[in-house]
């Protein structure tokens, strides 16, 4: 059974919650930062301008777009 089928009702009601222990979050964040790589991205195909970014920054950007938020709660950037 697919995840979305199994949790259809809580997802629809907005009551589905995933809790990751703080220690696991710290370890995951440290692991991601340790393996992050810098690269250039051209956001507009009609413009030659490119920005320096990283895999972590792009992952955060994508999460914010998917969740429709301007910032991620509980995120402490260093």
C-alpha positions in Angstrom: 0.0 0.0 0.0 1.3 3.5 -0.9 2.0 6.0 1.9 -0.5 8.4 0.5 -3.2 5.7 0.5 -2.4 4.5 4.0 -2.4 8.0 5.5 -5.0 9.6 3.2 -7.4 10.7 6.0 -4.8 12.3 8.4 -3.1 14.0 5.4 -6.4 15.4 4.2 -7.3 16.6 7.7 -3.9 18.1 8.2 -3.4 16.0 11.4 -0.5 13.9 10.2 2.6 14.6 12.1 6.2 13.3 11.8 8.4 13.8 14.8 12.2 13.5 14.5 14.1 13.6 17.7 16.3 16.7 18.2 19.5 14.6 18.3 18.6 12.9 15.0 17.9 16.4 13.5 21.3 17.7 14.6 23.1 14.6 13.2 21.2 14.9 9.9 21.9 18.6 9.6 25.6 18.1 10.4 25.8 15.3 7.8 24.1 17.4 5.1 26.4 20.4 5.8 29.5 18.2 5.7 28.6 16.8 2.3 27.2 20.0 0.8 28.9 21.1 -2.5 29.0 24.6 -4.0 27.9 25.2 -7.6 26.5 27.9 -9.9 22.9 28.0 -11.0 21.3 30.1 -13.8 17.8 30.7 -12.5 16.5 32.4 -15.7 17.3 30.7 -19.0 17.0 34.1 -20.8 19.6 35.8 -18.6 23.3 35.0 -18.4 23.4 35.8 -14.6 24.3 32.9 -12.4 24.3 32.6 -8.6 26.6 30.7 -6.3 24.7 28.2 -4.2 25.1 24.8 -2.5 23.3 21.5 -2.4 22.0 22.4 1.2 20.7 25.8 0.1 18.9 24.4 -2.9 17.4 21.6 -0.8 16.1 24.2 1.7 14.8 26.3 -1.2 12.9 23.4 -2.7 11.4 22.4 0.7 10.1 26.0 1.2 8.6 26.0 -2.3 6.9 22.6 -1.7 5.5 23.7 1.7 4.6 27.2 0.5 6.5 29.0 3.2 9.1 31.7 3.4 11.1 30.1 6.2 11.3 26.7 7.8 10.3 26.5 11.4 13.0 25.3 13.8 15.8 25.9 11.3 18.9 27.4 12.9 21.4 28.4 10.2 24.9 28.9 11.2 
